[in-house]
Amino acid sequence: MDLPSLLALPELQNTVLNEAKTRGFVCSMAAAPHVLSPEEWLPFLWGGAETAPFSSAEQLEHYAEAVIGIWNAYRPALLDGNWEWPAEASIDDEEIVNQYARDFCEGILQGWQLARDDWETLMPEHSEDNALLGGVLLSISMLFDPETAMETLKDQGAEGLDQFEEIFNAIPVMLCGLTQKGVMLAEQ
């Protein structure tokens, strides 16, 4: 059973992150400077509860396999500089970015909280590397909440939509670069 089919099960509605948030969260785990064991972060995909919301061990197993499959695809892609947005994420003229992209960014931001200490240890405040980390997080935050970001840009006299498209298109390069830098710093 694939991830979308599992997430469509009625008993899992509103108990686990949707597909876009799941992919974003897993992307954040795959980008982390130190590899975190799935046992450490998998429960956060269903709100951190000790008991998984699945009705059978088989469901949990299929879910874990699907999620780890995403990690196994994302980690090497991030390290090789080949990671790309999921096909469902896109720029939207009316919404700036579509809901899938917003949810994906929300998942990244949620996942980042788990690896935050590692990032802040390797890229301390006021360091050049911290500026890289901050730039990536700011860009992802802008895509997660584009209306607020748009108002801020207007207040600063900037045209927003073109900048959002540039940010959206730059995210893959930014995430790959951040992942590569984080892993390099972790290995030193």
mmCIF file of the C-alpha atoms, coordinates in Angstrom:
data_MODEL
# 
_entry.id   MODEL 
# 
loop_
_atom_site.group_PDB 
_atom_site.id 
_atom_site.type_symbol 
_atom_site.label_atom_id 
_atom_site.label_alt_id 
_atom_site.label_comp_id 
_atom_site.label_asym_id 
_atom_site.label_entity_id 
_atom_site.label_seq_id 
_atom_site.pdbx_PDB_ins_code 
_atom_site.Cartn_x 
_atom_site.Cartn_y 
_atom_site.Cartn_z 
_atom_site.occupancy 
_atom_site.B_iso_or_equiv 
_atom_site.pdbx_formal_charge 
_atom_site.auth_seq_id 
_atom_site.auth_comp_id 
_atom_site.auth_asym_id 
_atom_site.auth_atom_id 
_atom_site.pdbx_PDB_model_num 
ATOM 1   C CA . MET A 1 1   ? 0.000   0.000  0.000  1.00 0.00 ? 1   MET A CA 1 
ATOM 2   C CA . ASP A 1 2   ? 1.472   3.375  -0.995 1.00 0.00 ? 2   ASP A CA 1 
ATOM 3   C CA . LEU A 1 3   ? 1.482   6.508  1.155  1.00 0.00 ? 3   LEU A CA 1 
ATOM 4   C CA . PRO A 1 4   ? -1.484  8.290  -0.503 1.00 0.00 ? 4   PRO A CA 1 
ATOM 5   C CA . SER A 1 5   ? -3.611  5.144  -0.148 1.00 0.00 ? 5   SER A CA 1 
ATOM 6   C CA . LEU A 1 6   ? -2.675  4.789  3.514  1.00 0.00 ? 6   LEU A CA 1 
ATOM 7   C CA . LEU A 1 7   ? -3.359  8.438  4.247  1.00 0.00 ? 7   LEU A CA 1 
ATOM 8   C CA . ALA A 1 8   ? -6.774  8.124  2.598  1.00 0.00 ? 8   ALA A CA 1 
ATOM 9   C CA . LEU A 1 9   ? -7.905  5.521  5.140  1.00 0.00 ? 9   LEU A CA 1 
ATOM 10  C CA . PRO A 1 10  ? -10.754 6.988  7.233  1.00 0.00 ? 10  PRO A CA 1 
ATOM 11  C CA . GLU A 1 11  ? -9.177  5.948  10.546 1.00 0.00 ? 11  GLU A CA 1 
ATOM 12  C CA . LEU A 1 12  ? -6.057  7.983  9.744  1.00 0.00 ? 12  LEU A CA 1 
ATOM 13  C CA . GLN A 1 13  ? -7.868  11.209 8.860  1.00 0.00 ? 13  GLN A CA 1 
ATOM 14  C CA . ASN A 1 14  ? -6.644  14.024 11.115 1.00 0.00 ? 14  ASN A CA 1 
ATOM 15  C CA . THR A 1 15  ? -4.300  11.656 12.993 1.00 0.00 ? 15  THR A CA 1 
ATOM 16  C CA . VAL A 1 16  ? -1.191  11.743 10.771 1.00 0.00 ? 16  VAL A CA 1 
ATOM 17  C CA . LEU A 1 17  ? 0.312   14.538 8.707  1.00 0.00 ? 17  LEU A CA 1 
ATOM 18  C CA . ASN A 1 18  ? -1.029  14.774 5.171  1.00 0.00 ? 18  ASN A CA 1 
ATOM 19  C CA . GLU A 1 19  ? 1.203   13.676 2.282  1.00 0.00 ? 19  GLU A CA 1 
ATOM 20  C CA . ALA A 1 20  ? 2.723   17.100 1.588  1.00 0.00 ? 20  ALA A CA 1 
ATOM 21  C CA . LYS A 1 21  ? 3.509   17.778 5.272  1.00 0.00 ? 21  LYS A CA 1 
ATOM 22  C CA . THR A 1 22  ? 4.889   14.241 5.611  1.00 0.00 ? 22  THR A CA 1 
ATOM 23  C CA . ARG A 1 23  ? 7.170   14.730 2.613  1.00 0.00 ? 23  ARG A CA 1 
ATOM 24  C CA . GLY A 1 24  ? 8.299   18.101 3.957  1.00 0.00 ? 24  GLY A CA 1 
ATOM 25  C CA . PHE A 1 25  ? 8.998   16.667 7.395  1.00 0.00 ? 25  PHE A CA 1 
ATOM 26  C CA . VAL A 1 26  ? 10.935  13.760 5.905  1.00 0.00 ? 26  VAL A CA 1 
ATOM 27  C CA . CYS A 1 27  ? 12.847  16.202 3.688  1.00 0.00 ? 27  CYS A CA 1 
ATOM 28  C CA . SER A 1 28  ? 13.875  18.059 6.827  1.00 0.00 ? 28  SER A CA 1 
ATOM 29  C CA . MET A 1 29  ? 15.061  14.801 8.408  1.00 0.00 ? 29  MET A CA 1 
ATOM 30  C CA . ALA A 1 30  ? 16.947  13.892 5.218  1.00 0.00 ? 30  ALA A CA 1 
ATOM 31  C CA . ALA A 1 31  ? 18.601  17.316 5.198  1.00 0.00 ? 31  ALA A CA 1 
ATOM 32  C CA . ALA A 1 32  ? 19.691  17.091 8.855  1.00 0.00 ? 32  ALA A CA 1 
ATOM 33  C CA . PRO A 1 33  ? 23.448  17.225 9.424  1.00 0.00 ? 33  PRO A CA 1 
ATOM 34  C CA . HIS A 1 34  ? 23.396  14.123 11.626 1.00 0.00 ? 34  HIS A CA 1 
ATOM 35  C CA . VAL A 1 35  ? 21.298  11.153 10.550 1.00 0.00 ? 35  VAL A CA 1 
ATOM 36  C CA . LEU A 1 36  ? 18.493  10.684 13.023 1.00 0.00 ? 36  LEU A CA 1 
ATOM 37  C CA . SER A 1 37  ? 17.051  7.214  13.461 1.00 0.00 ? 37  SER A CA 1 
ATOM 38  C CA . PRO A 1 38  ? 13.468  6.927  12.151 1.00 0.00 ? 38  PRO A CA 1 
ATOM 39  C CA . GLU A 1 39  ? 12.419  5.692  15.599 1.00 0.00 ? 39  GLU A CA 1 
ATOM 40  C CA . GLU A 1 40  ? 13.333  9.158  16.897 1.00 0.00 ? 40  GLU A CA 1 
ATOM 41  C CA . TRP A 1 41  ? 11.173  11.094 14.455 1.00 0.00 ? 41  TRP A CA 1 
ATOM 42  C CA . LEU A 1 42  ? 8.513   8.780  12.991 1.00 0.00 ? 42  LEU A CA 1 
ATOM 43  C CA . PRO A 1 43  ? 6.070   9.353  15.925 1.00 0.00 ? 43  PRO A CA 1 
ATOM 44  C CA . PHE A 1 44  ? 6.106   13.105 15.198 1.00 0.00 ? 44  PHE A CA 1 
ATOM 45  C CA . LEU A 1 45  ? 4.273   12.321 11.961 1.00 0.00 ? 45  LEU A CA 1 
ATOM 46  C CA . TRP A 1 46  ? 1.261   11.390 14.098 1.00 0.00 ? 46  TRP A CA 1 
ATOM 47  C CA . GLY A 1 47  ? 1.639   14.133 16.678 1.00 0.00 ? 47  GLY A CA 1 
ATOM 48  C CA . GLY A 1 48  ? 4.245   12.519 18.916 1.00 0.00 ? 48  GLY A CA 1 
ATOM 49  C CA . ALA A 1 49  ? 1.771   10.152 20.588 1.00 0.00 ? 49  ALA A CA 1 
ATOM 50  C CA . GLU A 1 50  ? 3.341   7.011  22.009 1.00 0.00 ? 50  GLU A CA 1 
ATOM 51  C CA . THR A 1 51  ? 0.743   4.822  20.339 1.00 0.00 ? 51  THR A CA 1 
ATOM 52  C CA . ALA A 1 52  ? 0.620   4.851  16.559 1.00 0.00 ? 52  ALA A CA 1 
ATOM 53  C CA . PRO A 1 53  ? -2.884  5.508  15.161 1.00 0.00 ? 53  PRO A CA 1 
ATOM 54  C CA . PHE A 1 54  ? -2.812  2.533  12.786 1.00 0.00 ? 54  PHE A CA 1 
ATOM 55  C CA . SER A 1 55  ? -5.389  -0.242 13.102 1.00 0.00 ? 55  SER A CA 1 
ATOM 56  C CA . SER A 1 56  ? -2.839  -2.991 12.441 1.00 0.00 ? 56  SER A CA 1 
ATOM 57  C CA . ALA A 1 57  ? 0.873   -3.680 12.623 1.00 0.00 ? 57  ALA A CA 1 
ATOM 58  C CA . GLU A 1 58  ? 0.766   -4.254 8.877  1.00 0.00 ? 58  GLU A CA 1 
ATOM 59  C CA . GLN A 1 59  ? -0.561  -0.721 8.287  1.00 0.00 ? 59  GLN A CA 1 
ATOM 60  C CA . LEU A 1 60  ? 2.192   0.729  10.454 1.00 0.00 ? 60  LEU A CA 1 
ATOM 61  C CA . GLU A 1 61  ? 4.768   -1.332 8.599  1.00 0.00 ? 61  GLU A CA 1 
ATOM 62  C CA . HIS A 1 62  ? 3.525   -0.119 5.193  1.00 0.00 ? 62  HIS A CA 1 
ATOM 63  C CA . TYR A 1 63  ? 3.476   3.462  6.461  1.00 0.00 ? 63  TYR A CA 1 
ATOM 64  C CA . ALA A 1 64  ? 7.007   3.252  7.872  1.00 0.00 ? 64  ALA A CA 1 
ATOM 65  C CA . GLU A 1 65  ? 8.272   1.662  4.639  1.00 0.00 ? 65  GLU A CA 1 
ATOM 66  C CA . ALA A 1 66  ? 6.695   4.438  2.547  1.00 0.00 ? 66  ALA A CA 1 
ATOM 67  C CA . VAL A 1 67  ? 8.134   7.184  4.761  1.00 0.00 ? 67  VAL A CA 1 
ATOM 68  C CA . ILE A 1 68  ? 11.604  5.621  4.875  1.00 0.00 ? 68  ILE A CA 1 
ATOM 69  C CA . GLY A 1 69  ? 11.394  5.212  1.098  1.00 0.00 ? 69  GLY A CA 1 
ATOM 70  C CA . ILE A 1 70  ? 10.947  8.990  0.827  1.00 0.00 ? 70  ILE A CA 1 
ATOM 71  C CA . TRP A 1 71  ? 13.956  9.529  3.125  1.00 0.00 ? 71  TRP A CA 1 
ATOM 72  C CA . ASN A 1 72  ? 16.001  7.052  1.056  1.00 0.00 ? 72  ASN A CA 1 
ATOM 73  C CA . ALA A 1 73  ? 15.183  9.039  -2.087 1.00 0.00 ? 73  ALA A CA 1 
ATOM 74  C CA . TYR A 1 74  ? 15.632  12.513 -0.585 1.00 0.00 ? 74  TYR A CA 1 
ATOM 75  C CA . ARG A 1 75  ? 18.902  12.081 1.339  1.00 0.00 ? 75  ARG A CA 1 
ATOM 76  C CA . PRO A 1 76  ? 21.114  11.118 -1.641 1.00 0.00 ? 76  PRO A CA 1 
ATOM 77  C CA . ALA A 1 77  ? 19.323  13.645 -3.870 1.00 0.00 ? 77  ALA A CA 1 
ATOM 78  C CA . LEU A 1 78  ? 20.036  16.426 -1.351 1.00 0.00 ? 78  LEU A CA 1 
ATOM 79  C CA . LEU A 1 79  ? 23.666  15.362 -0.964 1.00 0.00 ? 79  LEU A CA 1 
ATOM 80  C CA . ASP A 1 80  ? 24.162  15.067 -4.742 1.00 0.00 ? 80  ASP A CA 1 
ATOM 81  C CA . GLY A 1 81  ? 22.444  18.387 -5.451 1.00 0.00 ? 81  GLY A CA 1 
ATOM 82  C CA . ASN A 1 82  ? 19.614  16.709 -7.404 1.00 0.00 ? 82  ASN A CA 1 
ATOM 83  C CA . TRP A 1 83  ? 16.666  17.156 -5.034 1.00 0.00 ? 83  TRP A CA 1 
ATOM 84  C CA . GLU A 1 84  ? 13.596  18.799 -6.566 1.00 0.00 ? 84  GLU A CA 1 
ATOM 85  C CA . TRP A 1 85  ? 10.195  19.909 -5.337 1.00 0.00 ? 85  TRP A CA 1 
ATOM 86  C CA . PRO A 1 86  ? 7.554   17.181 -5.476 1.00 0.00 ? 86  PRO A CA 1 
ATOM 87  C CA . ALA A 1 87  ? 5.645   17.481 -8.767 1.00 0.00 ? 87  ALA A CA 1 
ATOM 88  C CA . GLU A 1 88  ? 2.472   18.509 -6.890 1.00 0.00 ? 88  GLU A CA 1 
ATOM 89  C CA . ALA A 1 89  ? 4.092   21.668 -5.458 1.00 0.00 ? 89  ALA A CA 1 
ATOM 90  C CA . SER A 1 90  ? 3.819   24.723 -7.667 1.00 0.00 ? 90  SER A CA 1 
ATOM 91  C CA . ILE A 1 91  ? 3.582   28.476 -7.991 1.00 0.00 ? 91  ILE A CA 1 
ATOM 92  C CA . ASP A 1 92  ? -0.005  29.688 -8.183 1.00 0.00 ? 92  ASP A CA 1 
ATOM 93  C CA . ASP A 1 93  ? -1.021  33.084 -9.570 1.00 0.00 ? 93  ASP A CA 1 
ATOM 94  C CA . GLU A 1 94  ? -3.906  33.451 -7.147 1.00 0.00 ? 94  GLU A CA 1 
ATOM 95  C CA . GLU A 1 95  ? -2.479  31.787 -4.039 1.00 0.00 ? 95  GLU A CA 1 
ATOM 96  C CA . ILE A 1 96  ? 1.211   32.606 -4.757 1.00 0.00 ? 96  ILE A CA 1 
ATOM 97  C CA . VAL A 1 97  ? 2.094   28.968 -4.026 1.00 0.00 ? 97  VAL A CA 1 
ATOM 98  C CA . ASN A 1 98  ? -0.384  26.111 -4.024 1.00 0.00 ? 98  ASN A CA 1 
ATOM 99  C CA . GLN A 1 99  ? -1.579  24.382 -0.857 1.00 0.00 ? 99  GLN A CA 1 
ATOM 100 C CA . TYR A 1 100 ? 0.692   21.389 -1.464 1.00 0.00 ? 100 TYR A CA 1 
ATOM 101 C CA . ALA A 1 101 ? 3.763   23.653 -1.467 1.00 0.00 ? 101 ALA A CA 1 
ATOM 102 C CA . ARG A 1 102 ? 2.566   25.427 1.683  1.00 0.00 ? 102 ARG A CA 1 
ATOM 103 C CA . ASP A 1 103 ? 1.983   22.115 3.453  1.00 0.00 ? 103 ASP A CA 1 
ATOM 104 C CA . PHE A 1 104 ? 5.377   20.829 2.292  1.00 0.00 ? 104 PHE A CA 1 
ATOM 105 C CA . CYS A 1 105 ? 7.042   23.925 3.754  1.00 0.00 ? 105 CYS A CA 1 
ATOM 106 C CA . GLU A 1 106 ? 5.094   23.509 6.993  1.00 0.00 ? 106 GLU A CA 1 
ATOM 107 C CA . GLY A 1 107 ? 6.389   19.946 7.211  1.00 0.00 ? 107 GLY A CA 1 
ATOM 108 C CA . ILE A 1 108 ? 9.962   21.143 6.695  1.00 0.00 ? 108 ILE A CA 1 
ATOM 109 C CA . LEU A 1 109 ? 9.576   23.731 9.448  1.00 0.00 ? 109 LEU A CA 1 
ATOM 110 C CA . GLN A 1 110 ? 8.082   21.140 11.824 1.00 0.00 ? 110 GLN A CA 1 
ATOM 111 C CA . GLY A 1 111 ? 10.913  18.720 11.100 1.00 0.00 ? 111 GLY A CA 1 
ATOM 112 C CA . TRP A 1 112 ? 13.527  21.410 11.506 1.00 0.00 ? 112 TRP A CA 1 
ATOM 113 C CA . GLN A 1 113 ? 12.485  21.766 15.143 1.00 0.00 ? 113 GLN A CA 1 
ATOM 114 C CA . LEU A 1 114 ? 13.710  18.221 15.810 1.00 0.00 ? 114 LEU A CA 1 
ATOM 115 C CA . ALA A 1 115 ? 17.152  18.811 14.321 1.00 0.00 ? 115 ALA A CA 1 
ATOM 116 C CA . ARG A 1 116 ? 17.389  22.418 15.489 1.00 0.00 ? 116 ARG A CA 1 
ATOM 117 C CA . ASP A 1 117 ? 20.018  21.817 18.170 1.00 0.00 ? 117 ASP A CA 1 
ATOM 118 C CA . ASP A 1 118 ? 22.290  20.059 15.666 1.00 0.00 ? 118 ASP A CA 1 
ATOM 119 C CA . TRP A 1 119 ? 21.940  22.912 13.195 1.00 0.00 ? 119 TRP A CA 1 
ATOM 120 C CA . GLU A 1 120 ? 22.513  25.607 15.813 1.00 0.00 ? 120 GLU A CA 1 
ATOM 121 C CA . THR A 1 121 ? 25.579  23.798 17.191 1.00 0.00 ? 121 THR A CA 1 
ATOM 122 C CA . LEU A 1 122 ? 27.139  23.491 13.726 1.00 0.00 ? 122 LEU A CA 1 
ATOM 123 C CA . MET A 1 123 ? 26.018  26.915 12.527 1.00 0.00 ? 123 MET A CA 1 
ATOM 124 C CA . PRO A 1 124 ? 26.127  29.143 15.607 1.00 0.00 ? 124 PRO A CA 1 
ATOM 125 C CA . GLU A 1 125 ? 24.495  32.553 15.718 1.00 0.00 ? 125 GLU A CA 1 
ATOM 126 C CA . HIS A 1 126 ? 26.514  35.331 14.044 1.00 0.00 ? 126 HIS A CA 1 
ATOM 127 C CA . SER A 1 127 ? 28.446  32.859 11.898 1.00 0.00 ? 127 SER A CA 1 
ATOM 128 C CA . GLU A 1 128 ? 28.521  32.966 8.108  1.00 0.00 ? 128 GLU A CA 1 
ATOM 129 C CA . ASP A 1 129 ? 26.979  29.503 8.080  1.00 0.00 ? 129 ASP A CA 1 
ATOM 130 C CA . ASN A 1 130 ? 24.129  30.688 10.304 1.00 0.00 ? 130 ASN A CA 1 
ATOM 131 C CA . ALA A 1 131 ? 23.273  33.285 7.657  1.00 0.00 ? 131 ALA A CA 1 
ATOM 132 C CA . LEU A 1 132 ? 22.894  30.421 5.153  1.00 0.00 ? 132 LEU A CA 1 
ATOM 133 C CA . LEU A 1 133 ? 20.648  28.487 7.534  1.00 0.00 ? 133 LEU A CA 1 
ATOM 134 C CA . GLY A 1 134 ? 18.618  31.607 8.303  1.00 0.00 ? 134 GLY A CA 1 
ATOM 135 C CA . GLY A 1 135 ? 18.191  32.399 4.612  1.00 0.00 ? 135 GLY A CA 1 
ATOM 136 C CA . VAL A 1 136 ? 16.879  28.925 3.851  1.00 0.00 ? 136 VAL A CA 1 
ATOM 137 C CA . LEU A 1 137 ? 14.479  28.970 6.820  1.00 0.00 ? 137 LEU A CA 1 
ATOM 138 C CA . LEU A 1 138 ? 13.270  32.481 5.930  1.00 0.00 ? 138 LEU A CA 1 
ATOM 139 C CA . SER A 1 139 ? 12.620  31.435 2.337  1.00 0.00 ? 139 SER A CA 1 
ATOM 140 C CA . ILE A 1 140 ? 10.705  28.339 3.426  1.00 0.00 ? 140 ILE A CA 1 
ATOM 141 C CA . SER A 1 141 ? 8.732   30.414 5.955  1.00 0.00 ? 141 SER A CA 1 
ATOM 142 C CA . MET A 1 142 ? 7.824   32.910 3.225  1.00 0.00 ? 142 MET A CA 1 
ATOM 143 C CA . LEU A 1 143 ? 6.444   30.112 1.064  1.00 0.00 ? 143 LEU A CA 1 
ATOM 144 C CA . PHE A 1 144 ? 4.583   28.624 4.030  1.00 0.00 ? 144 PHE A CA 1 
ATOM 145 C CA . ASP A 1 145 ? 2.858   31.964 4.770  1.00 0.00 ? 145 ASP A CA 1 
ATOM 146 C CA . PRO A 1 146 ? 3.036   33.965 1.536  1.00 0.00 ? 146 PRO A CA 1 
ATOM 147 C CA . GLU A 1 147 ? 0.301   36.459 2.452  1.00 0.00 ? 147 GLU A CA 1 
ATOM 148 C CA . THR A 1 148 ? 2.223   37.752 5.472  1.00 0.00 ? 148 THR A CA 1 
ATOM 149 C CA . ALA A 1 149 ? 5.463   37.740 3.491  1.00 0.00 ? 149 ALA A CA 1 
ATOM 150 C CA . MET A 1 150 ? 3.755   39.626 0.649  1.00 0.00 ? 150 MET A CA 1 
ATOM 151 C CA . GLU A 1 151 ? 2.556   42.338 3.039  1.00 0.00 ? 151 GLU A CA 1 
ATOM 152 C CA . THR A 1 152 ? 6.077   42.676 4.452  1.00 0.00 ? 152 THR A CA 1 
ATOM 153 C CA . LEU A 1 153 ? 7.533   42.953 0.958  1.00 0.00 ? 153 LEU A CA 1 
ATOM 154 C CA . LYS A 1 154 ? 4.958   45.598 -0.001 1.00 0.00 ? 154 LYS A CA 1 
ATOM 155 C CA . ASP A 1 155 ? 5.785   47.552 3.148  1.00 0.00 ? 155 ASP A CA 1 
ATOM 156 C CA . GLN A 1 156 ? 9.410   47.534 2.003  1.00 0.00 ? 156 GLN A CA 1 
ATOM 157 C CA . GLY A 1 157 ? 8.416   48.683 -1.476 1.00 0.00 ? 157 GLY A CA 1 
ATOM 158 C CA . ALA A 1 158 ? 9.238   45.410 -3.226 1.00 0.00 ? 158 ALA A CA 1 
ATOM 159 C CA . GLU A 1 159 ? 7.177   43.617 -5.858 1.00 0.00 ? 159 GLU A CA 1 
ATOM 160 C CA . GLY A 1 160 ? 6.314   40.279 -4.376 1.00 0.00 ? 160 GLY A CA 1 
ATOM 161 C CA . LEU A 1 161 ? 5.125   37.740 -6.936 1.00 0.00 ? 161 LEU A CA 1 
ATOM 162 C CA . ASP A 1 162 ? 8.332   37.673 -8.969 1.00 0.00 ? 162 ASP A CA 1 
ATOM 163 C CA . GLN A 1 163 ? 10.342  37.260 -5.789 1.00 0.00 ? 163 GLN A CA 1 
ATOM 164 C CA . PHE A 1 164 ? 8.181   34.315 -4.701 1.00 0.00 ? 164 PHE A CA 1 
ATOM 165 C CA . GLU A 1 165 ? 8.794   32.566 -8.000 1.00 0.00 ? 165 GLU A CA 1 
ATOM 166 C CA . GLU A 1 166 ? 12.535  33.150 -7.605 1.00 0.00 ? 166 GLU A CA 1 
ATOM 167 C CA . ILE A 1 167 ? 12.445  31.841 -4.031 1.00 0.00 ? 167 ILE A CA 1 
ATOM 168 C CA . PHE A 1 168 ? 10.359  28.810 -5.026 1.00 0.00 ? 168 PHE A CA 1 
ATOM 169 C CA . ASN A 1 169 ? 12.764  27.994 -7.863 1.00 0.00 ? 169 ASN A CA 1 
ATOM 170 C CA . ALA A 1 170 ? 15.800  28.490 -5.600 1.00 0.00 ? 170 ALA A CA 1 
ATOM 171 C CA . ILE A 1 171 ? 14.613  26.238 -2.747 1.00 0.00 ? 171 ILE A CA 1 
ATOM 172 C CA . PRO A 1 172 ? 16.003  22.998 -4.255 1.00 0.00 ? 172 PRO A CA 1 
ATOM 173 C CA . VAL A 1 173 ? 19.474  24.519 -4.684 1.00 0.00 ? 173 VAL A CA 1 
ATOM 174 C CA . MET A 1 174 ? 19.285  26.120 -1.238 1.00 0.00 ? 174 MET A CA 1 
ATOM 175 C CA . LEU A 1 175 ? 18.228  22.885 0.508  1.00 0.00 ? 175 LEU A CA 1 
ATOM 176 C CA . CYS A 1 176 ? 20.881  20.864 -1.306 1.00 0.00 ? 176 CYS A CA 1 
ATOM 177 C CA . GLY A 1 177 ? 23.569  23.408 -0.417 1.00 0.00 ? 177 GLY A CA 1 
ATOM 178 C CA . LEU A 1 178 ? 22.472  23.568 3.208  1.00 0.00 ? 178 LEU A CA 1 
ATOM 179 C CA . THR A 1 179 ? 22.417  19.769 3.498  1.00 0.00 ? 179 THR A CA 1 
ATOM 180 C CA . GLN A 1 180 ? 25.880  19.458 1.951  1.00 0.00 ? 180 GLN A CA 1 
ATOM 181 C CA . LYS A 1 181 ? 27.298  22.189 4.212  1.00 0.00 ? 181 LYS A CA 1 
ATOM 182 C CA . GLY A 1 182 ? 25.680  20.694 7.323  1.00 0.00 ? 182 GLY A CA 1 
ATOM 183 C CA . VAL A 1 183 ? 27.039  17.212 6.610  1.00 0.00 ? 183 VAL A CA 1 
ATOM 184 C CA . MET A 1 184 ? 30.487  18.640 5.870  1.00 0.00 ? 184 MET A CA 1 
ATOM 185 C CA . LEU A 1 185 ? 30.503  20.546 9.189  1.00 0.00 ? 185 LEU A CA 1 
ATOM 186 C CA . ALA A 1 186 ? 29.214  17.472 11.061 1.00 0.00 ? 186 ALA A CA 1 
ATOM 187 C CA . GLU A 1 187 ? 32.058  15.359 9.676  1.00 0.00 ? 187 GLU A CA 1 
ATOM 188 C CA . GLN A 1 188 ? 34.748  17.830 10.776 1.00 0.00 ? 188 GLN A CA 1 
# 
